[in-house]
Amino acid sequence: MKSRWWKGLILGAFSLFALTGCSEKYPVLHPVGPVGEQELFLIKFSTLLAAIVVIPVIALLIFIVYRYRDKPDNQAPYQPEWSESKTLEFVWWAIPILIIGILGAVTAKQTFALTHPPKNSGEPLTIQVTSLDWKWVFMYPDQHIATVNYAEIPAGRPIQFVLTADAPMNSFWVPALGGQEYAMPGMAMRLWLQADKTGTFEGKGANFTGKGFAHMTFDVKSVNESDFNKWVADVKKSAPALTKDGYKELRKPSVMGKKSFSSYPKDLFMDTVMKNGGKYMNNHWMMMDQQEKQMDHHDH
């Protein structure tokens, strides 16, 4: 019997070691940006707090099973009239309540801190993202270019993604950079992320949307600022324009590879939001859109 216990413990320890060694495959555990790093801290912190409960409970389970096992010469005290212990009741209620309170407070503080990039992080780059069946469209309002199934961003600069859907609701997720955010018809959801180093990071749709869902992946390529500017210039020079008719073709359910466009209809993103019930969208983005139109009017 004892040998079985030891074999089980050794096997469990080996499994944990093996999983730790394989963690390189999971970008969530190896973030490359400040948002992902803060979320990894929350994962570790919540795991530690959970371990405060889980480890003693498992240890007590093993102790009780061993100490009070059915054995002829077992000397464990037999107390058939015992019913409760106020001390034990206090311990096993107070500790979880305290842990939940600490976890809730820390999670709320960290989550609200991540709603906006730090003030000293520089001017964010805005990218408008539209989820389609089964592809992602990225529009750069400042650069006035667009891409399909990939986005190029400058390293070390916060990126403000503005998300919507012109198809069933989906969820935008770049595991190496940070958590996911929903892309919903008639809404303009915000998610800021940042890559602290160059590289290509996989993004995906995390909400099932039909038979082409498995192909709804995209790449986020982080490059130096100068390389990003060069890429923008190359796209403007060599890629075709995205027209309204071309966007109608993109909207049709299909699986496709990467594409680039040197321009796109100016109000395409906002028109997409509004036609899908944009009255529910974030008022902040409606105000921004009105300000942009007023600025364009003054320019003309």
C-alpha positions as CSV (number, residue, x, y, z in Angstrom):
1,M,0.0,0.0,0.0
2,K,2.8,2.4,0.9
3,S,4.6,1.8,-2.3
4,R,1.4,2.8,-4.3
5,W,1.2,6.1,-2.4
6,W,4.8,6.9,-3.2
7,K,4.3,5.9,-6.8
8,G,1.3,8.2,-7.1
9,L,3.2,11.2,-5.5
10,I,6.2,10.7,-7.8
11,L,3.9,10.4,-10.9
12,G,2.1,13.6,-9.9
13,A,5.3,15.5,-9.3
14,F,6.7,14.4,-12.7
15,S,3.5,15.5,-14.4
16,L,3.7,19.0,-12.9
17,F,7.4,19.2,-14.0
18,A,6.5,18.1,-17.5
19,L,3.7,20.6,-17.8
20,T,6.0,23.3,-16.6
21,G,8.5,22.4,-19.3
22,C,5.9,22.5,-22.0
23,S,4.7,26.0,-21.0
24,E,6.7,27.5,-23.8
25,K,3.9,26.4,-26.1
26,Y,1.4,28.6,-24.3
27,P,1.9,32.3,-25.1
28,V,-0.4,33.3,-22.2
29,L,2.4,32.1,-19.8
30,H,5.1,34.1,-21.8
31,P,3.6,37.5,-22.5
32,V,5.4,40.1,-24.5
33,G,3.5,43.2,-23.5
34,P,2.4,45.1,-20.4
35,V,-1.2,43.9,-20.6
36,G,-0.2,40.3,-20.9
37,E,2.3,40.7,-18.0
38,Q,-0.4,42.1,-15.7
39,E,-2.8,39.3,-16.6
40,L,-0.1,36.7,-16.0
41,F,0.5,38.3,-12.5
42,L,-3.2,37.8,-11.8
43,I,-3.1,34.2,-12.9
44,K,-0.1,33.5,-10.7
45,F,-1.6,35.5,-7.8
46,S,-5.0,33.7,-8.0
47,T,-3.2,30.3,-8.3
48,L,-1.2,31.1,-5.1
49,L,-4.4,32.1,-3.2
50,A,-6.2,29.0,-4.4
51,A,-3.2,26.8,-3.3
52,I,-3.6,28.2,0.2
53,V,-7.0,26.3,0.3
54,V,-6.3,23.4,-2.0
55,I,-3.0,22.2,-0.6
56,P,-4.2,22.0,3.1
57,V,-7.5,20.3,2.0
58,I,-5.6,17.7,0.0
59,A,-3.2,17.2,2.8
60,L,-6.0,16.8,5.3
61,L,-7.8,14.4,3.0
62,I,-4.7,12.2,2.8
63,F,-4.2,12.4,6.6
64,I,-7.9,11.6,7.4
65,V,-8.0,8.6,5.0
66,Y,-4.8,7.2,6.5
67,R,-5.4,8.1,10.2
68,Y,-9.0,6.8,10.3
69,R,-8.8,3.9,8.0
70,D,-10.6,0.7,9.0
71,K,-7.9,-1.3,10.7
72,P,-8.2,-3.7,13.7
73,D,-5.5,-2.0,15.8
74,N,-6.5,1.6,14.8
75,Q,-6.3,3.7,18.0
76,A,-8.0,6.8,16.5
77,P,-10.6,8.2,19.0
78,Y,-14.2,7.2,18.4
79,Q,-16.6,10.0,19.1
80,P,-20.1,9.1,17.9
81,E,-21.8,12.0,19.7
82,W,-19.5,14.7,18.2
83,S,-21.4,17.1,16.0
84,E,-19.7,20.4,15.5
85,S,-16.8,22.7,16.3
86,K,-17.3,26.5,16.2
87,T,-13.5,26.9,15.9
88,L,-13.3,24.7,12.9
89,E,-16.4,26.4,11.4
90,F,-14.8,29.8,11.8
91,V,-11.5,28.6,10.2
92,W,-13.0,27.0,7.1
93,W,-15.4,29.9,6.5
94,A,-13.1,32.8,7.4
95,I,-10.1,31.8,5.3
96,P,-12.1,31.4,1.9
97,I,-14.0,34.7,2.6
98,L,-10.7,36.5,3.2
99,I,-9.1,35.0,0.1
100,I,-12.0,35.9,-2.1
101,G,-12.0,39.4,-0.7
102,I,-8.2,39.8,-1.4
103,L,-8.5,38.3,-4.9
104,G,-11.5,40.5,-5.8
105,A,-9.8,43.7,-4.6
106,V,-6.6,43.0,-6.5
107,T,-8.4,41.8,-9.6
108,A,-10.6,44.9,-9.7
109,K,-7.7,47.2,-9.2
110,Q,-5.6,45.6,-12.0
111,T,-8.5,45.3,-14.4
112,F,-9.5,49.0,-14.1
113,A,-5.8,50.0,-14.5
114,L,-5.8,48.1,-17.8
115,T,-8.7,50.0,-19.4
116,H,-6.4,52.7,-20.7
117,P,-2.7,52.7,-21.6
118,P,-0.4,54.5,-19.1
119,K,-0.3,58.3,-19.7
120,N,3.5,58.3,-20.3
121,S,3.3,55.5,-22.9
122,G,3.0,57.7,-26.0
123,E,0.3,58.3,-28.5
124,P,-1.7,55.1,-29.2
125,L,-2.1,53.8,-32.7
126,T,-5.7,53.2,-33.5
127,I,-6.7,50.1,-35.5
128,Q,-10.4,49.4,-36.3
129,V,-11.1,45.7,-36.4
130,T,-14.2,44.1,-38.1
131,S,-15.0,40.5,-37.5
132,L,-16.5,38.7,-40.6
133,D,-17.3,35.2,-41.6
134,W,-14.5,33.9,-41.5
135,K,-11.9,36.5,-41.6
136,W,-10.7,39.7,-39.8
137,V,-10.5,43.1,-41.4
138,F,-8.0,45.7,-39.9
139,M,-8.4,49.4,-40.8
140,Y,-5.9,52.1,-40.0
141,P,-7.8,55.4,-39.8
142,D,-4.6,57.5,-39.5
143,Q,-2.7,55.7,-42.2
144,H,-5.9,55.1,-44.3
145,I,-4.9,51.5,-45.2
146,A,-6.5,48.2,-44.5
147,T,-5.5,44.5,-44.2
148,V,-7.2,41.2,-44.0
149,N,-6.1,38.5,-41.6
150,Y,-3.0,40.3,-40.4
151,A,-2.0,43.5,-38.6
152,E,1.4,45.2,-38.5
153,I,2.1,47.3,-35.4
154,P,5.1,49.3,-34.1
155,A,6.8,47.7,-31.1
156,G,6.8,49.7,-27.8
157,R,3.7,51.7,-28.7
158,P,0.2,51.2,-27.3
159,I,-2.3,50.0,-29.8
160,Q,-6.0,51.0,-29.4
161,F,-8.1,48.3,-31.1
162,V,-11.7,49.3,-31.8
163,L,-13.7,46.2,-32.4
164,T,-17.0,45.5,-34.1
165,A,-18.6,42.6,-36.1
166,D,-20.4,42.6,-39.4
167,A,-21.3,38.9,-38.8
168,P,-22.1,36.8,-35.7
169,M,-20.5,38.0,-32.5
170,N,-16.9,36.9,-32.1
171,S,-14.0,37.4,-29.6
172,F,-10.7,39.0,-30.5
173,W,-7.7,37.5,-28.8
174,V,-3.9,37.8,-29.1
175,P,-2.7,35.5,-26.3
176,A,0.8,36.8,-26.2
177,L,-0.3,40.4,-25.8
178,G,-3.3,40.2,-23.5
179,G,-6.8,39.0,-22.9
180,Q,-9.7,38.9,-25.3
181,E,-12.5,41.3,-26.0
182,Y,-15.8,40.7,-27.8
183,A,-16.5,42.0,-31.3
184,M,-20.3,42.6,-31.5
185,P,-22.6,44.0,-34.2
186,G,-23.7,47.5,-33.5
187,M,-20.9,48.0,-30.9
188,A,-17.5,49.6,-30.9
189,M,-15.6,47.9,-28.1
190,R,-12.1,49.0,-27.1
191,L,-9.1,47.0,-26.3
192,W,-5.6,48.3,-25.9
193,L,-2.5,46.1,-26.3
194,Q,1.2,46.6,-26.7
195,A,4.1,44.5,-27.9
196,D,7.4,45.3,-26.1
197,K,9.5,43.4,-28.6
198,T,9.4,42.6,-32.3
199,G,8.0,39.3,-33.6
200,T,4.9,37.7,-35.0
201,F,2.1,36.7,-32.6
202,E,-0.9,34.6,-33.4
203,G,-4.4,36.0,-33.0
204,K,-7.6,34.1,-33.2
205,G,-11.4,34.3,-32.8
206,A,-12.3,32.8,-29.5
207,N,-16.1,32.5,-30.1
208,F,-17.5,29.7,-32.3
209,T,-19.0,31.2,-35.5
210,G,-19.7,28.2,-37.7
211,K,-17.9,25.8,-40.0
212,G,-15.0,28.2,-40.9
213,F,-14.3,29.1,-37.3
214,A,-11.1,27.0,-37.2
215,H,-9.6,29.3,-40.0
216,M,-10.4,32.5,-38.2
217,T,-6.8,33.2,-37.2
218,F,-4.6,36.2,-37.9
219,D,-1.1,37.4,-37.3
220,V,0.0,40.5,-35.4
221,K,3.5,41.4,-36.6
222,S,5.4,43.8,-34.3
223,V,8.2,45.7,-36.0
224,N,10.4,48.8,-35.3
225,E,8.7,52.2,-35.9
226,S,10.8,52.8,-39.0
227,D,9.9,49.5,-40.5
228,F,6.2,50.1,-39.7
229,N,6.3,53.4,-41.6
230,K,8.1,51.7,-44.5
231,W,5.4,49.0,-44.5
232,V,2.6,51.6,-44.6
233,A,4.3,53.3,-47.5
234,D,4.7,50.0,-49.4
235,V,1.0,49.1,-48.9
236,K,-0.1,52.6,-50.1
237,K,2.2,52.2,-53.2
238,S,1.6,48.6,-54.3
239,A,-1.8,47.3,-52.9
240,P,-5.2,47.8,-54.5
241,A,-7.9,50.0,-53.0
242,L,-10.8,48.4,-51.0
243,T,-14.1,49.7,-52.5
244,K,-17.6,49.3,-51.1
245,D,-18.3,46.6,-53.6
246,G,-15.0,44.9,-52.6
247,Y,-16.1,45.0,-49.0
248,K,-19.4,43.4,-49.9
249,E,-17.5,40.5,-51.3
250,L,-15.4,40.3,-48.1
251,R,-18.6,40.1,-46.1
252,K,-19.7,36.9,-47.8
253,P,-18.8,33.8,-45.7
254,S,-15.5,32.5,-47.0
255,V,-12.0,31.4,-45.9
256,M,-9.1,33.4,-47.3
257,G,-5.5,34.3,-46.8
258,K,-3.9,37.7,-46.1
259,K,-4.6,40.8,-48.2
260,S,-3.6,44.4,-48.1
261,F,-5.4,47.5,-49.4
262,S,-4.0,51.0,-50.1
263,S,-7.2,52.7,-49.1
264,Y,-10.8,52.1,-48.1
265,P,-14.0,54.1,-48.0
266,K,-13.6,56.7,-45.2
267,D,-16.7,55.9,-43.1
268,L,-16.7,52.2,-43.7
269,F,-16.1,51.2,-40.1
270,M,-18.6,53.6,-38.6
271,D,-21.2,52.8,-41.3
272,T,-20.7,49.1,-40.3
273,V,-21.3,49.9,-36.7
274,M,-24.4,52.0,-37.3
275,K,-26.1,49.7,-39.8
276,N,-26.0,46.9,-37.2
277,G,-27.7,49.0,-34.5
278,G,-25.0,51.5,-33.7
279,K,-27.4,53.4,-31.4
280,Y,-26.1,51.1,-28.7
281,M,-22.4,51.8,-29.4
282,N,-20.1,53.5,-26.9
283,N,-20.9,57.3,-26.8
284,H,-17.2,58.0,-26.7
285,W,-16.7,56.7,-30.2
286,M,-19.7,58.5,-31.5
287,M,-18.3,61.8,-30.3
288,M,-14.9,61.0,-31.8
289,D,-16.5,60.3,-35.1
290,Q,-18.4,63.6,-35.1
291,Q,-15.2,65.5,-34.2
292,E,-13.4,63.9,-37.1
293,K,-16.2,64.9,-39.5
294,Q,-16.2,68.4,-38.2
295,M,-12.4,68.6,-38.7
296,D,-12.7,67.3,-42.2
297,H,-15.4,69.9,-42.9
298,H,-13.2,72.7,-41.7
299,D,-10.3,71.4,-43.8
300,H,-12.5,71.6,-46.9
